[in-house]
């Protein structure tokens, strides 16, 4: 078994090396699973006891090493707020949960190999893997950071067809390439030819080559329709941990306005400020925000710009006289407060448009399986969240400038969900505004990965991305996924860019993750095969 674990480790190394932010390494994903598949095949065909357990352990080993090496920054963020042993314990959830699900998928693959032909087994493997990635987008412990298709974010020229398939198309591509290469290597190793190697080689060349050629052609020939809008993004560089002292909200607002004014033009239409840029010691009441000094100062600032709008992150809350939501908590006398990590659009009128972040970070902004894990609420509050979790809204909503330009107010973690961002576009968003605070992770690859993933949203929807990060990396991404401008880490900055608005819908925007339906059919086919063979 030692040689099998070496192969599994080699797979983990290739997958880590292929992952952002290492530039131009993503094609390694097309071969990264081959050593693991060989190791598992050796177990299946070898004289081992408890084969199912060994397959599970090999897959978990690969997934755990790959995951931990790629998202080590999760621990970095947590230990800044908690004792190291507590931070390590909590970090094991994202480090180990996805590998556990991966290992379960391979466990089913082993069962299929015992019952059905190898081709049907591979259909089951790929279908169940896509099913696992889908699950990791939608349950209470959602963390789709390591979805396979995300790995091509650092070489976006190769995946322009994500405007049709989304990231699950990348997952399918990776698995088809790995399986075909595995079959070629295994047959040569065993000196057998169940499937002619010539046919397999032609199939592999086509599977790898055709998408790349098509993508490069799309990339080279894609032209944006001219529909300009002048946008400014601001990076105030305010330390989220307060290591150098916490900055009063008034001073933070002055910093945002001063940075904006340095690069603003008379025709600037949007000023994008980062997550929680507008704040107060106890949050801001959405109903009375118009009477606040912050609102008045922003209005004075906007008076200098005829069509100016501020789209900013804000720490806000609403007050109810009954427990309207599950996250509203009682303050006595029939007063219930619901806090939000939100975005607000402020123009030169008294109108305010709020959006409440929907995709909340498990363990930070929402308590997963809240009733069962209520005992963890004190820990939960240590990360800047609220002890009862933040409120949210069910569906994304677009904010509109006075001139009618629709912007998608995507808050931080939400930019990882391709299907969710596409909902903004279907609602009328002409560009994507990502407001985030990546300073929690420090100077790690987390901030770089988060920036790279935004390129995928630009390609899927053919929309410009204006990204404002507090202490991460701010920038502009065009409709091909090129980073046109970006700021440096840990430096206050503001940059201006003329972007092109777009109203056309891509196939992916219109039809979403349609590949999931094929995965569902493949998964049902695999389960049917298992049950049929068992009953027979």
LINBELKA-V994826 format. One record per pair of residues at least 4 apart in sequence whose C-alpha atoms are under 7 Angstrom apart, sorted by sequence separation. I is the first residue (numbers start at 0). J is the second residue. D is the distance in Angstrom with one decimal. If there is no record, write none. Layout:
BEGIN
I & J & D
I & J & D
END
This chain:
BEGIN
0 & 4 & 6.5
1 & 5 & 6.4
2 & 6 & 6.3
3 & 7 & 6.2
4 & 8 & 6.0
5 & 9 & 6.2
6 & 10 & 6.4
7 & 11 & 6.4
8 & 12 & 6.2
9 & 13 & 6.2
10 & 14 & 6.1
11 & 15 & 6.1
12 & 16 & 6.0
13 & 17 & 6.1
14 & 18 & 6.3
17 & 21 & 6.9
27 & 31 & 5.8
32 & 36 & 6.2
33 & 37 & 6.2
34 & 38 & 6.2
35 & 39 & 6.2
36 & 40 & 6.0
37 & 41 & 6.2
38 & 42 & 6.5
39 & 43 & 6.2
40 & 44 & 6.1
41 & 45 & 5.5
49 & 53 & 6.5
50 & 54 & 6.2
51 & 55 & 6.2
52 & 56 & 6.2
53 & 57 & 6.1
54 & 58 & 6.3
55 & 59 & 6.1
56 & 60 & 5.9
57 & 61 & 6.4
58 & 62 & 6.2
59 & 63 & 5.9
60 & 64 & 6.3
61 & 65 & 6.1
62 & 66 & 5.8
63 & 67 & 5.9
64 & 68 & 6.0
65 & 69 & 6.2
66 & 70 & 6.0
67 & 71 & 5.2
71 & 75 & 7.0
72 & 76 & 6.3
73 & 77 & 6.4
74 & 78 & 6.0
75 & 79 & 6.7
77 & 81 & 6.1
78 & 82 & 6.0
81 & 85 & 6.3
82 & 86 & 6.1
83 & 87 & 6.0
84 & 88 & 6.2
85 & 89 & 6.3
86 & 90 & 6.0
87 & 91 & 6.3
90 & 94 & 6.2
91 & 95 & 5.5
92 & 96 & 5.5
93 & 97 & 6.7
95 & 99 & 6.1
96 & 100 & 6.4
97 & 101 & 6.2
98 & 102 & 6.0
99 & 103 & 6.3
100 & 104 & 6.4
101 & 105 & 6.5
102 & 106 & 6.1
103 & 107 & 6.4
104 & 108 & 6.3
105 & 109 & 6.2
106 & 110 & 6.5
107 & 111 & 6.2
108 & 112 & 6.2
109 & 113 & 6.5
110 & 114 & 6.6
111 & 115 & 5.6
112 & 116 & 6.6
115 & 119 & 6.4
116 & 120 & 6.3
117 & 121 & 6.2
118 & 122 & 6.4
119 & 123 & 6.3
120 & 124 & 6.2
121 & 125 & 6.2
122 & 126 & 6.0
123 & 127 & 5.9
124 & 128 & 6.0
125 & 129 & 6.3
126 & 130 & 6.1
127 & 131 & 6.1
128 & 132 & 6.4
129 & 133 & 6.2
130 & 134 & 6.2
131 & 135 & 6.2
132 & 136 & 6.6
133 & 137 & 6.8
134 & 138 & 6.1
137 & 141 & 5.7
145 & 149 & 6.8
151 & 155 & 6.1
155 & 159 & 6.7
160 & 164 & 6.6
161 & 165 & 4.3
164 & 168 & 4.9
166 & 170 & 6.6
167 & 171 & 6.2
168 & 172 & 6.1
169 & 173 & 6.1
170 & 174 & 6.3
171 & 175 & 6.2
172 & 176 & 6.2
173 & 177 & 6.2
174 & 178 & 6.0
175 & 179 & 6.2
176 & 180 & 6.2
177 & 181 & 6.0
178 & 182 & 6.2
179 & 183 & 6.4
180 & 184 & 6.2
181 & 185 & 5.9
182 & 186 & 6.0
183 & 187 & 6.3
184 & 188 & 6.0
185 & 189 & 6.1
186 & 190 & 5.6
187 & 191 & 6.5
192 & 196 & 6.7
195 & 199 & 6.5
196 & 200 & 6.0
197 & 201 & 6.2
198 & 202 & 6.1
199 & 203 & 6.0
200 & 204 & 6.0
201 & 205 & 6.1
202 & 206 & 6.0
203 & 207 & 6.1
204 & 208 & 5.5
205 & 209 & 5.4
207 & 211 & 6.8
208 & 212 & 6.1
209 & 213 & 6.0
210 & 214 & 5.9
211 & 215 & 6.1
212 & 216 & 6.2
213 & 217 & 6.2
214 & 218 & 6.0
215 & 219 & 6.0
216 & 220 & 6.1
217 & 221 & 5.7
238 & 242 & 6.9
241 & 245 & 4.8
246 & 250 & 6.4
247 & 251 & 6.3
248 & 252 & 6.2
249 & 253 & 6.4
250 & 254 & 6.2
251 & 255 & 6.4
252 & 256 & 6.2
253 & 257 & 6.0
254 & 258 & 6.1
255 & 259 & 6.1
256 & 260 & 6.2
257 & 261 & 6.5
259 & 263 & 5.9
263 & 267 & 6.2
272 & 276 & 6.3
278 & 282 & 5.8
279 & 283 & 6.1
284 & 288 & 5.9
291 & 295 & 6.6
292 & 296 & 6.1
293 & 297 & 6.3
294 & 298 & 6.2
295 & 299 & 6.3
296 & 300 & 6.2
297 & 301 & 6.2
298 & 302 & 6.3
319 & 323 & 6.7
323 & 327 & 6.8
330 & 334 & 5.4
360 & 364 & 5.1
361 & 365 & 5.2
362 & 366 & 5.1
368 & 372 & 6.2
369 & 373 & 5.6
375 & 379 & 6.2
376 & 380 & 6.4
380 & 384 & 5.1
384 & 388 & 6.5
385 & 389 & 6.3
399 & 403 & 5.6
400 & 404 & 5.3
409 & 413 & 6.0
410 & 414 & 7.0
416 & 420 & 6.3
417 & 421 & 6.2
418 & 422 & 6.6
420 & 424 & 6.9
421 & 425 & 6.4
422 & 426 & 6.3
423 & 427 & 6.6
424 & 428 & 4.6
444 & 448 & 6.0
445 & 449 & 6.2
446 & 450 & 6.4
447 & 451 & 6.2
448 & 452 & 6.1
449 & 453 & 6.7
453 & 457 & 6.6
454 & 458 & 6.4
455 & 459 & 6.1
456 & 460 & 6.2
457 & 461 & 5.2
468 & 472 & 5.7
476 & 480 & 5.7
477 & 481 & 5.5
504 & 508 & 5.8
505 & 509 & 6.3
506 & 510 & 6.0
507 & 511 & 4.8
514 & 518 & 6.3
515 & 519 & 6.0
516 & 520 & 6.3
517 & 521 & 6.1
518 & 522 & 6.0
519 & 523 & 6.1
520 & 524 & 6.0
521 & 525 & 6.2
522 & 526 & 6.3
523 & 527 & 6.0
524 & 528 & 6.2
525 & 529 & 6.3
526 & 530 & 6.2
527 & 531 & 5.9
528 & 532 & 6.0
529 & 533 & 6.1
530 & 534 & 6.1
531 & 535 & 6.1
16 & 21 & 7.0
42 & 47 & 6.7
78 & 83 & 5.3
81 & 86 & 5.7
112 & 117 & 6.1
115 & 120 & 6.5
136 & 141 & 4.8
161 & 166 & 6.3
186 & 191 & 4.9
246 & 251 & 6.3
278 & 283 & 6.5
283 & 288 & 6.5
289 & 294 & 5.7
322 & 327 & 5.9
329 & 334 & 5.9
330 & 335 & 5.8
359 & 364 & 5.4
360 & 365 & 6.2
361 & 366 & 6.0
362 & 367 & 6.6
379 & 384 & 6.5
380 & 385 & 5.4
399 & 404 & 5.4
400 & 405 & 6.7
409 & 414 & 6.2
423 & 428 & 5.7
424 & 429 & 6.9
440 & 445 & 6.4
457 & 462 & 5.0
468 & 473 & 5.0
476 & 481 & 5.4
477 & 482 & 6.7
504 & 509 & 6.3
135 & 141 & 4.7
136 & 142 & 6.2
186 & 192 & 5.8
288 & 294 & 6.6
301 & 307 & 5.8
329 & 335 & 4.4
345 & 351 & 5.7
359 & 365 & 6.0
361 & 367 & 5.9
380 & 386 & 5.1
399 & 405 & 4.5
414 & 420 & 6.8
440 & 446 & 7.0
457 & 463 & 5.9
467 & 473 & 4.8
476 & 482 & 4.4
477 & 483 & 6.7
486 & 492 & 6.9
17 & 24 & 4.7
18 & 25 & 6.2
43 & 50 & 6.7
135 & 142 & 5.7
136 & 143 & 5.4
161 & 168 & 6.8
301 & 308 & 7.0
328 & 335 & 5.2
329 & 336 & 6.6
344 & 351 & 6.0
379 & 386 & 6.1
398 & 405 & 5.7
399 & 406 & 6.3
457 & 464 & 6.2
466 & 473 & 5.1
467 & 474 & 6.8
475 & 482 & 5.9
476 & 483 & 5.6
16 & 24 & 6.7
17 & 25 & 4.3
42 & 50 & 6.4
78 & 86 & 5.1
112 & 120 & 5.6
135 & 143 & 5.6
327 & 335 & 5.6
328 & 336 & 5.5
343 & 351 & 6.8
344 & 352 & 5.2
397 & 405 & 6.1
398 & 406 & 5.5
466 & 474 & 5.2
475 & 483 & 5.6
17 & 26 & 6.8
77 & 86 & 5.2
111 & 120 & 5.2
327 & 336 & 5.1
328 & 337 & 6.6
343 & 352 & 5.5
344 & 353 & 6.6
377 & 386 & 6.6
397 & 406 & 5.8
398 & 407 & 6.7
437 & 446 & 5.8
465 & 474 & 6.2
466 & 475 & 6.2
475 & 484 & 5.3
17 & 27 & 5.3
327 & 337 & 4.2
343 & 353 & 4.5
376 & 386 & 5.2
397 & 407 & 5.2
465 & 475 & 4.8
474 & 484 & 5.1
475 & 485 & 6.5
17 & 28 & 5.8
132 & 143 & 6.9
326 & 337 & 6.1
342 & 353 & 5.7
343 & 354 & 6.3
397 & 408 & 6.8
464 & 475 & 5.7
465 & 476 & 6.7
474 & 485 & 3.9
74 & 86 & 6.1
108 & 120 & 6.0
321 & 333 & 6.1
341 & 353 & 6.8
342 & 354 & 5.1
464 & 476 & 5.0
473 & 485 & 5.5
474 & 486 & 6.2
14 & 27 & 6.9
74 & 87 & 6.2
183 & 196 & 6.1
320 & 333 & 5.2
321 & 334 & 6.8
322 & 335 & 6.0
341 & 354 & 5.5
342 & 355 & 6.5
463 & 476 & 5.6
464 & 477 & 6.6
472 & 485 & 6.6
473 & 486 & 5.4
13 & 27 & 6.3
14 & 28 & 5.9
132 & 146 & 6.0
320 & 334 & 5.0
321 & 335 & 6.2
341 & 355 & 4.4
463 & 477 & 4.6
472 & 486 & 5.6
39 & 54 & 5.8
108 & 123 & 6.6
319 & 334 & 6.0
320 & 335 & 6.0
340 & 355 & 6.2
341 & 356 & 5.5
462 & 477 & 6.9
463 & 478 & 5.2
472 & 487 & 6.2
74 & 90 & 5.5
108 & 124 & 5.4
183 & 199 & 6.6
318 & 334 & 6.8
319 & 335 & 5.0
339 & 355 & 6.0
340 & 356 & 5.7
363 & 379 & 5.9
407 & 423 & 5.7
462 & 478 & 5.0
472 & 488 & 5.8
14 & 31 & 5.3
73 & 90 & 6.3
149 & 166 & 6.2
318 & 335 & 5.6
319 & 336 & 6.4
362 & 379 & 5.9
461 & 478 & 4.5
471 & 488 & 5.9
13 & 31 & 5.2
148 & 166 & 4.4
318 & 336 & 4.7
461 & 479 & 6.9
470 & 488 & 6.7
471 & 489 & 7.0
105 & 124 & 6.9
148 & 167 & 5.8
235 & 254 & 6.6
317 & 336 & 5.9
318 & 337 & 6.4
363 & 382 & 5.6
470 & 489 & 5.5
104 & 124 & 6.6
148 & 168 & 6.9
179 & 199 & 6.4
235 & 255 & 6.2
316 & 336 & 6.6
317 & 337 & 5.3
364 & 384 & 4.9
457 & 477 & 6.8
458 & 478 & 5.9
10 & 31 & 5.2
148 & 169 & 4.1
316 & 337 & 5.3
317 & 338 & 6.7
363 & 384 & 5.3
364 & 385 & 6.9
407 & 428 & 5.3
457 & 478 & 5.3
458 & 479 & 5.6
10 & 32 & 5.5
147 & 169 & 6.8
148 & 170 & 4.7
233 & 255 & 6.9
316 & 338 & 4.2
366 & 388 & 6.1
405 & 427 & 6.0
406 & 428 & 4.7
411 & 433 & 6.5
450 & 472 & 6.9
454 & 476 & 6.5
457 & 479 & 6.8
458 & 480 & 5.5
104 & 127 & 6.0
147 & 170 & 5.0
180 & 203 & 6.9
315 & 338 & 5.9
316 & 339 & 5.6
365 & 388 & 4.4
405 & 428 & 4.4
406 & 429 & 5.9
407 & 430 & 6.4
408 & 431 & 6.8
409 & 432 & 5.9
410 & 433 & 5.7
411 & 434 & 5.8
457 & 480 & 5.6
10 & 34 & 5.5
104 & 128 & 6.2
179 & 203 & 5.9
315 & 339 & 5.3
364 & 388 & 5.4
365 & 389 & 6.1
405 & 429 & 5.3
406 & 430 & 5.3
407 & 431 & 4.7
408 & 432 & 5.3
409 & 433 & 4.7
410 & 434 & 5.1
411 & 435 & 4.2
9 & 34 & 6.6
10 & 35 & 5.8
233 & 258 & 6.8
252 & 277 & 6.9
314 & 339 & 6.2
315 & 340 & 6.7
364 & 389 & 5.6
404 & 429 & 6.8
406 & 431 & 5.8
407 & 432 & 5.6
408 & 433 & 6.3
409 & 434 & 6.3
410 & 435 & 5.9
411 & 436 & 6.9
446 & 471 & 5.7
455 & 480 & 6.7
233 & 259 & 6.5
314 & 340 & 5.4
315 & 341 & 6.6
397 & 423 & 6.1
406 & 432 & 6.4
446 & 472 & 6.9
454 & 480 & 4.6
7 & 34 & 6.2
67 & 94 & 5.3
176 & 203 & 6.2
313 & 340 & 6.5
314 & 341 & 6.2
395 & 422 & 6.6
396 & 423 & 6.2
6 & 34 & 5.0
7 & 35 & 4.7
66 & 94 & 5.9
313 & 341 & 5.2
395 & 423 & 5.8
6 & 35 & 5.8
312 & 341 & 5.7
313 & 342 & 5.5
397 & 426 & 6.6
176 & 206 & 6.5
248 & 278 & 5.9
285 & 315 & 6.1
312 & 342 & 4.3
313 & 343 & 6.7
397 & 427 & 6.8
7 & 38 & 6.8
63 & 94 & 6.3
100 & 131 & 6.6
176 & 207 & 6.5
248 & 279 & 5.8
283 & 314 & 6.2
284 & 315 & 5.7
285 & 316 & 6.1
311 & 342 & 5.4
312 & 343 & 6.4
397 & 428 & 6.0
431 & 462 & 6.5
437 & 468 & 6.4
438 & 469 & 6.7
6 & 38 & 6.1
63 & 95 & 5.8
231 & 263 & 6.8
282 & 314 & 5.2
283 & 315 & 4.4
284 & 316 & 5.1
285 & 317 & 6.0
310 & 342 & 6.9
311 & 343 & 5.5
430 & 462 & 5.1
431 & 463 & 6.1
432 & 464 & 5.8
433 & 465 & 6.2
434 & 466 & 6.1
435 & 467 & 6.3
436 & 468 & 5.2
437 & 469 & 6.6
438 & 470 & 4.6
282 & 315 & 5.1
283 & 316 & 6.0
284 & 317 & 5.9
310 & 343 & 5.7
311 & 344 & 6.6
429 & 462 & 6.7
430 & 463 & 5.2
431 & 464 & 4.7
432 & 465 & 4.9
433 & 466 & 4.7
434 & 467 & 5.0
435 & 468 & 4.8
436 & 469 & 4.8
437 & 470 & 5.8
438 & 471 & 5.6
282 & 316 & 6.6
310 & 344 & 4.5
357 & 391 & 4.8
430 & 464 & 6.2
431 & 465 & 6.2
432 & 466 & 5.9
433 & 467 & 6.2
434 & 468 & 6.0
435 & 469 & 6.5
436 & 470 & 6.2
437 & 471 & 4.6
3 & 38 & 4.8
63 & 98 & 5.3
276 & 311 & 6.4
277 & 312 & 6.3
278 & 313 & 5.8
309 & 344 & 5.7
310 & 345 & 6.5
356 & 391 & 5.5
357 & 392 & 5.4
436 & 471 & 6.5
463 & 498 & 6.6
62 & 98 & 4.5
276 & 312 & 5.3
277 & 313 & 4.6
278 & 314 & 5.2
308 & 344 & 6.8
309 & 345 & 5.1
355 & 391 & 5.2
356 & 392 & 6.7
357 & 393 & 6.4
463 & 499 & 6.9
229 & 266 & 6.5
230 & 267 & 5.8
267 & 304 & 6.8
274 & 311 & 6.8
275 & 312 & 4.4
276 & 313 & 5.8
277 & 314 & 6.6
308 & 345 & 5.7
309 & 346 & 6.5
355 & 392 & 5.6
415 & 452 & 6.7
229 & 267 & 4.7
230 & 268 & 6.0
231 & 269 & 6.2
232 & 270 & 5.9
233 & 271 & 6.3
266 & 304 & 6.7
268 & 306 & 5.2
269 & 307 & 5.8
270 & 308 & 6.1
271 & 309 & 6.1
272 & 310 & 6.3
273 & 311 & 5.9
274 & 312 & 4.0
275 & 313 & 4.2
308 & 346 & 4.6
59 & 98 & 5.1
62 & 101 & 6.9
229 & 268 & 5.6
230 & 269 & 4.8
231 & 270 & 4.8
232 & 271 & 4.7
233 & 272 & 5.4
265 & 304 & 5.6
267 & 306 & 7.0
268 & 307 & 4.4
269 & 308 & 4.9
270 & 309 & 4.7
271 & 310 & 5.0
272 & 311 & 4.5
273 & 312 & 5.4
274 & 313 & 6.5
275 & 314 & 5.3
307 & 346 & 6.6
414 & 453 & 6.4
417 & 456 & 6.1
421 & 460 & 6.6
462 & 501 & 6.2
59 & 99 & 5.9
228 & 268 & 6.6
229 & 269 & 6.9
230 & 270 & 6.1
231 & 271 & 6.1
232 & 272 & 6.3
266 & 306 & 6.9
267 & 307 & 6.0
268 & 308 & 5.8
269 & 309 & 5.8
270 & 310 & 6.1
271 & 311 & 5.8
272 & 312 & 6.5
269 & 310 & 6.9
59 & 101 & 6.8
354 & 396 & 6.6
58 & 101 & 6.8
59 & 102 & 4.9
58 & 102 & 4.9
460 & 504 & 6.8
302 & 347 & 6.9
460 & 505 & 5.8
301 & 347 & 6.4
352 & 398 & 6.3
55 & 102 & 5.0
58 & 105 & 6.7
55 & 103 & 6.7
459 & 507 & 6.2
460 & 508 & 5.8
125 & 174 & 6.7
298 & 347 & 6.0
340 & 389 & 6.8
459 & 508 & 6.9
7 & 57 & 6.2
11 & 61 & 4.9
15 & 65 & 5.3
55 & 105 & 6.4
339 & 389 & 5.2
10 & 61 & 6.5
11 & 62 & 6.8
14 & 65 & 6.3
54 & 105 & 6.9
55 & 106 & 5.5
338 & 389 & 5.4
339 & 390 & 5.2
54 & 106 & 6.4
338 & 390 & 5.8
339 & 391 & 6.7
360 & 412 & 6.9
4 & 57 & 6.5
8 & 61 & 5.9
11 & 64 & 5.9
12 & 65 & 6.7
15 & 68 & 6.6
337 & 390 & 6.0
7 & 61 & 5.3
11 & 65 & 4.7
15 & 69 & 6.0
157 & 211 & 5.2
160 & 214 & 6.0
344 & 398 & 6.6
356 & 410 & 6.2
358 & 412 & 6.8
51 & 106 & 6.2
159 & 214 & 4.9
358 & 413 & 5.4
158 & 214 & 5.7
157 & 214 & 5.3
51 & 109 & 6.6
156 & 214 & 6.6
157 & 215 & 6.3
159 & 217 & 6.6
156 & 215 & 6.1
159 & 218 & 6.5
326 & 387 & 5.7
156 & 218 & 6.3
326 & 388 & 6.0
326 & 389 & 6.3
326 & 390 & 5.5
342 & 408 & 6.6
430 & 500 & 6.0
429 & 500 & 5.2
430 & 501 & 7.0
429 & 501 & 5.0
429 & 502 & 5.6
425 & 508 & 6.8
421 & 508 & 5.1
308 & 400 & 6.5
418 & 511 & 5.9
418 & 512 & 6.8
312 & 434 & 6.3
25 & 150 & 6.1
25 & 151 & 5.4
25 & 153 & 6.8
25 & 154 & 6.5
23 & 153 & 6.1
19 & 150 & 6.2
22 & 153 & 5.5
23 & 154 & 5.3
18 & 150 & 5.2
22 & 154 & 6.9
17 & 150 & 7.0
19 & 152 & 6.8
20 & 153 & 6.3
19 & 153 & 5.6
274 & 410 & 6.7
29 & 173 & 4.9
33 & 177 & 5.7
28 & 173 & 6.2
32 & 177 & 6.0
36 & 181 & 6.9
30 & 176 & 7.0
29 & 176 & 5.5
30 & 177 & 5.2
29 & 177 & 5.6
33 & 181 & 5.4
274 & 434 & 4.9
273 & 434 & 4.4
274 & 435 & 4.5
272 & 434 & 6.6
273 & 435 & 5.3
274 & 436 & 5.5
273 & 436 & 6.5
273 & 467 & 5.0
272 & 467 & 5.8
273 & 468 & 5.2
271 & 467 & 6.1
273 & 469 & 5.5
239 & 438 & 6.3
238 & 438 & 6.9
239 & 439 & 6.4
140 & 361 & 5.8
139 & 361 & 6.9
140 & 367 & 6.1
139 & 367 & 5.0
139 & 368 & 6.4
262 & 493 & 6.6
237 & 469 & 6.4
262 & 494 & 6.3
263 & 495 & 6.9
232 & 465 & 6.8
234 & 467 & 6.1
236 & 469 & 5.2
237 & 470 & 6.5
262 & 495 & 6.1
232 & 466 & 6.7
233 & 467 & 5.7
234 & 468 & 5.6
235 & 469 & 5.6
236 & 470 & 4.6
258 & 492 & 6.7
259 & 493 & 6.2
232 & 467 & 5.3
234 & 469 & 4.9
258 & 493 & 5.7
234 & 470 & 6.7
234 & 473 & 6.4
165 & 417 & 7.0
236 & 489 & 6.0
236 & 490 & 6.0
236 & 491 & 4.9
235 & 491 & 4.8
234 & 491 & 5.4
235 & 492 & 6.4
234 & 492 & 5.1
233 & 492 & 6.1
234 & 493 & 6.0
233 & 493 & 4.3
218 & 479 & 6.6
232 & 493 & 5.7
233 & 494 & 6.7
231 & 493 & 6.8
232 & 494 & 5.7
231 & 494 & 5.7
232 & 495 & 6.6
231 & 495 & 4.4
230 & 495 & 5.7
231 & 496 & 6.5
230 & 496 & 5.5
229 & 496 & 5.9
230 & 497 & 6.2
229 & 497 & 4.4
228 & 497 & 5.5
229 & 498 & 6.3
227 & 497 & 6.0
228 & 498 & 5.4
144 & 415 & 6.7
227 & 498 & 5.5
228 & 499 & 6.2
143 & 415 & 6.9
227 & 499 & 4.5
228 & 500 & 6.9
226 & 499 & 4.8
227 & 500 & 6.2
225 & 499 & 5.9
226 & 500 & 5.3
165 & 459 & 6.0
162 & 458 & 5.7
161 & 458 & 6.5
162 & 459 & 3.9
153 & 451 & 6.3
161 & 459 & 5.3
162 & 460 & 6.2
152 & 451 & 5.4
159 & 458 & 6.3
152 & 452 & 5.7
80 & 381 & 6.6
80 & 382 & 6.9
152 & 454 & 6.5
149 & 452 & 6.6
152 & 455 & 6.3
155 & 480 & 6.5
163 & 505 & 6.9
165 & 507 & 6.3
162 & 505 & 6.0
163 & 506 & 5.0
164 & 507 & 5.8
162 & 506 & 6.4
163 & 507 & 4.6
162 & 507 & 5.3
165 & 512 & 6.5
167 & 514 & 6.8
164 & 512 & 6.6
76 & 439 & 5.5
76 & 440 & 4.7
75 & 440 & 6.2
73 & 440 & 7.0
72 & 440 & 6.0
72 & 443 & 6.1
72 & 445 & 6.0
70 & 445 & 6.8
130 & 518 & 6.6
129 & 518 & 6.4
126 & 518 & 4.3
126 & 519 & 6.7
126 & 521 & 5.3
127 & 522 & 5.7
126 & 522 & 5.3
123 & 521 & 6.0
122 & 521 & 6.2
123 & 522 & 5.7
123 & 525 & 5.2
114 & 529 & 6.6
111 & 529 & 6.6
114 & 532 & 6.3
20 & 444 & 6.5
20 & 447 & 6.0
20 & 448 & 5.7
19 & 448 & 5.7
END
